[in-house]
Amino acid sequence: MLDQKIYTLLKVAETENYTKAGKELNLTQPAVSQHIRQLEKQLGVKIFQRIGNHIVVTKEGQSVVDCARTMMSAYQNLTRELRNEAIGITSLTIGITHTVESNRISEVFAKYASMNSGVSIKLITSTKEKLRVRIKNLELDFAIIDGRINDRSLQSMQLDMDSLMLVTSTDHPLTKQSVVTVNDIEKEPMILRLPNSGTADLLSAALESQNISMEEFNVILEMDNIATIKDLVRRGYGVSVLPKSACLSEIRHKKLAAMPVENLSMIREINIVYRKGFKHADLLSELVKIYEEM
């Protein structure tokens, strides 16, 4: 259904090489070049330019490539939906941010799949911004994110409220205190999420509201992997500030301790984000119901 030139365009953008693209598509290099020239003539723009031994996308060409990716995703979604209707199953591709990637969320999807025979679910973990782009490009059916996404073309449904907590090992001296303050943790070695993550942004905003800078803290490590942060904290290498929902299992099994920090309000929403016109709103409501029951 899609023009072969679209496949060629995307493969050249991926490989940055006409010859490699041709080999992967079983086309000759001249055939690849002809496809690109035809597209450039039709659209009146230069899509690729050569720099050294590489083919790079031009500014105008990037818009063409982005559009082609959207077309490809839409076509794949269409064929998937038609196939699902024919054989009676539903295939879902769902995005989740790192901080909501917990056993609880995974169990919700596992329970939904067990209750609906034939359902196939693929979970993709990424940053909030990357998930936003993938929803818009039709690469995801929807995503579960921490916080909100400011995009008028997307809609959201609140799944839960969450809060950031100070997380320590169970034998840390701070666990013996009835109240933990900012002053208590300023000199503690801290292992935090990377800047610009939802968790880091919320922590920074809470501190700024109290006229406190992150530079006043002893941050020894920053990383994106929540599981690694929890493991390092559990083993006593430092403390962290993480969503309580991401640590529930460890807290219940007494592998980690979590406590609020006095005068720091770090509450956030967990939302389901989807495109306007999403066809399966009943599915989202069912997921929320399962989540609340659990």
C-alpha positions in Angstrom: 0.0 0.0 0.0 2.9 2.4 0.8 5.1 3.6 -2.1 8.4 1.7 -2.2 10.1 5.1 -2.2 9.0 5.6 1.4 10.7 2.4 2.5 13.8 3.5 0.6 13.8 7.0 2.2 13.5 5.7 5.7 16.3 3.1 5.2 18.7 5.7 3.8 17.9 8.0 6.8 18.6 5.0 9.1 21.9 3.8 7.4 23.2 7.1 6.1 24.4 5.2 3.1 22.8 4.4 -0.3 24.7 1.2 -0.8 23.8 -0.2 2.7 20.2 0.8 2.3 20.1 -1.0 -1.1 21.5 -4.2 0.4 18.9 -4.2 3.2 16.1 -3.6 0.7 17.4 -5.9 -2.0 17.8 -2.9 -4.4 20.8 -1.7 -6.4 22.5 1.5 -5.4 21.3 3.3 -8.6 17.7 2.2 -7.8 18.0 3.7 -4.3 19.4 7.0 -5.8 16.6 7.1 -8.3 14.0 6.7 -5.6 15.5 9.6 -3.6 15.8 11.8 -6.7 12.1 11.2 -7.6 11.0 12.1 -4.1 13.1 15.3 -4.1 11.7 16.2 -7.5 8.1 15.6 -6.4 8.5 17.6 -3.2 10.9 20.3 -4.5 13.4 19.9 -1.7 16.8 18.5 -1.2 16.4 15.6 1.3 20.0 14.4 1.7 23.4 15.9 1.3 26.8 14.2 1.3 29.3 15.2 4.0 32.5 13.2 3.7 31.6 9.5 3.5 28.2 10.0 5.1 24.7 10.9 3.8 23.0 13.3 6.2 19.5 14.6 6.3 18.9 18.3 5.4 16.7 20.6 7.5 13.9 20.3 4.9 14.6 16.6 4.5 14.0 16.0 8.2 10.5 17.1 7.8 10.1 14.7 5.0 11.6 11.8 7.0 9.4 12.6 10.0 6.3 12.6 7.8 7.4 9.3 6.3 7.8 7.8 9.7 4.3 8.9 10.7 2.9 7.4 7.4 4.7 4.1 8.1 3.4 3.9 11.7 -0.1 4.7 10.5 0.1 2.0 7.9 1.5 -0.6 10.4 -1.3 0.4 12.9 -3.9 -0.1 10.2 -2.6 -3.5 9.2 -2.3 -4.6 12.8 -5.9 -3.5 13.6 -7.3 -5.3 10.5 -5.3 -8.4 11.4 -6.5 -8.2 15.0 -10.1 -7.8 13.9 -9.8 -10.8 11.6 -8.4 -13.2 14.2 -10.0 -11.7 17.3 -7.0 -10.4 19.3 -5.9 -7.0 20.4 -2.2 -5.9 20.1 -1.1 -2.9 22.2 2.1 -1.0 22.3 2.3 1.1 25.5 5.0 3.5 26.7 5.9 4.1 30.3 8.4 6.5 31.9 11.2 5.1 34.0 9.8 6.2 37.3 6.4 4.5 36.8 8.0 1.3 35.6 7.2 -0.7 38.7 5.9 -4.2 39.5 2.5 -2.7 40.2 2.1 -1.2 36.7 3.4 -4.3 35.1 1.0 -6.4 37.1 -1.9 -4.3 35.9 -1.1 -5.1 32.3 -0.5 -8.7 33.1 -3.8 -9.0 34.8 -5.6 -7.2 31.9 -4.0 -9.6 29.5 -5.0 -12.6 31.6 -8.6 -11.3 31.8 -8.8 -10.8 28.0 -7.8 -13.8 26.0 -5.6 -13.2 23.0 -4.4 -9.7 24.1 -0.7 -9.0 23.3 1.0 -6.1 25.1 4.4 -4.6 24.3 5.8 -2.2 27.0 8.4 0.4 25.9 10.2 2.5 28.6 11.6 5.9 27.7 11.6 9.6 28.7 8.5 11.6 28.8 9.4 13.7 25.8 10.4 10.7 23.6 7.1 9.0 24.5 5.2 12.2 23.6 6.8 12.1 20.1 6.1 8.4 19.7 2.4 8.8 20.6 2.1 11.6 18.0 3.9 9.5 15.4 1.4 6.7 16.0 4.2 4.4 17.3 2.4 4.0 20.7 -1.2 3.4 21.5 -0.8 5.4 24.7 1.7 6.0 27.5 1.7 6.1 31.3 3.8 9.0 32.5 4.8 10.8 35.7 3.5 14.4 35.6 1.8 16.1 32.7 2.6 16.6 29.0 1.8 20.0 27.6 0.6 19.2 24.1 -2.9 20.2 23.0 -3.1 17.4 20.4 -3.0 14.8 23.3 -5.4 14.0 26.1 -4.8 12.5 29.5 -6.6 10.5 32.2 -5.3 10.6 35.8 -4.3 7.2 37.0 -2.9 8.0 40.5 -1.2 10.6 42.7 2.4 9.9 43.8 5.0 11.6 46.0 8.7 11.8 46.1 10.3 10.5 49.2 13.8 10.4 50.7 14.9 6.7 50.2 17.6 5.2 52.4 18.9 1.8 53.4 16.9 0.3 56.3 19.8 0.7 58.8 20.6 4.3 57.9 20.7 6.6 61.0 18.0 8.9 59.5 15.4 6.1 59.8 15.6 6.6 63.6 14.4 10.2 63.4 10.8 11.2 63.7 11.3 14.1 61.2 13.8 14.5 58.4 14.8 18.0 57.2 16.7 19.4 54.3 19.6 20.1 56.6 19.7 16.5 57.6 20.4 15.4 54.0 22.5 18.2 52.7 25.8 16.4 53.4 24.6 12.9 52.6 26.0 11.3 49.5 23.1 11.4 47.0 22.4 9.2 44.1 19.8 10.9 41.9 17.9 10.7 38.6 19.5 12.5 35.6 18.7 16.3 35.2 15.5 17.0 33.2 13.8 13.7 34.3 10.4 14.2 35.9 11.8 13.2 39.3 14.8 15.6 39.1 12.6 18.5 37.9 10.1 18.0 40.7 12.8 17.8 43.3 14.5 20.9 41.9 11.2 22.9 41.9 10.4 21.9 45.5 13.9 23.0 46.6 13.6 26.3 44.7 10.3 27.1 46.4 12.4 27.1 49.6 15.2 29.1 48.0 17.5 26.1 48.1 19.8 25.1 45.2 20.8 21.6 44.2 24.4 22.8 44.4 24.2 22.7 48.2 23.9 18.9 48.1 26.5 16.2 47.9 25.4 14.5 44.6 27.9 11.7 43.9 26.0 9.9 41.1 23.3 10.7 38.6 21.8 8.0 36.4 18.5 7.0 34.6 18.2 3.5 35.8 15.8 3.4 38.8 16.7 -0.3 39.7 20.4 0.5 39.9 19.7 3.6 42.1 17.6 1.5 44.5 20.3 -1.2 44.6 23.1 1.2 45.4 21.0 2.9 48.1 20.1 -0.5 49.6 23.8 -1.4 49.8 24.6 1.8 51.6 26.4 3.9 49.0 24.1 6.9 49.5 20.5 8.1 49.7 18.1 9.2 47.0 14.9 10.9 46.3 12.5 8.7 44.3 8.8 8.2 43.8 7.2 6.1 46.5 5.4 4.0 44.0 8.7 3.0 42.4 9.9 1.6 45.8 6.8 0.0 47.2 8.0 -3.6 46.9 11.3 -2.8 48.5 9.6 -0.9 51.3 7.1 -3.7 52.0 9.9 -6.3 52.1 12.0 -4.0 54.3 14.8 -3.7 51.8 14.5 0.1 51.7 13.2 2.8 54.0 11.3 5.9 52.7 10.3 9.1 54.5 9.0 12.6 53.5 11.3 15.6 53.9 9.8 18.3 56.1 8.5 21.4 54.2 9.2 19.9 50.8 5.9 19.3 48.8 6.8 16.8 46.1 3.4 15.4 45.0 2.8 14.6 41.3 0.2 13.0 39.1 0.6 9.7 37.2 -1.4 10.1 33.9 -2.4 8.0 30.9 -1.7 10.0 27.8 -3.2 9.3 24.4 -4.2 10.9 21.1 -7.4 12.7 20.6 -9.8 10.3 18.9 -8.3 7.2 20.6 -10.7 4.4 19.8 -10.4 2.3 23.0 -11.4 4.7 25.8 -13.2 1.7 27.5 -9.8 -0.1 27.7 -8.3 2.8 29.5 -11.1 2.9 32.0 -10.7 -0.8 32.6 -7.0 -0.4 33.3 -7.7 2.4 35.8 -10.3 0.1 37.5 -7.7 -2.8 37.8 -5.1 -0.3 39.1 -7.4 1.0 41.8 -8.5 -2.5 42.8 -4.8 -3.5 43.2 
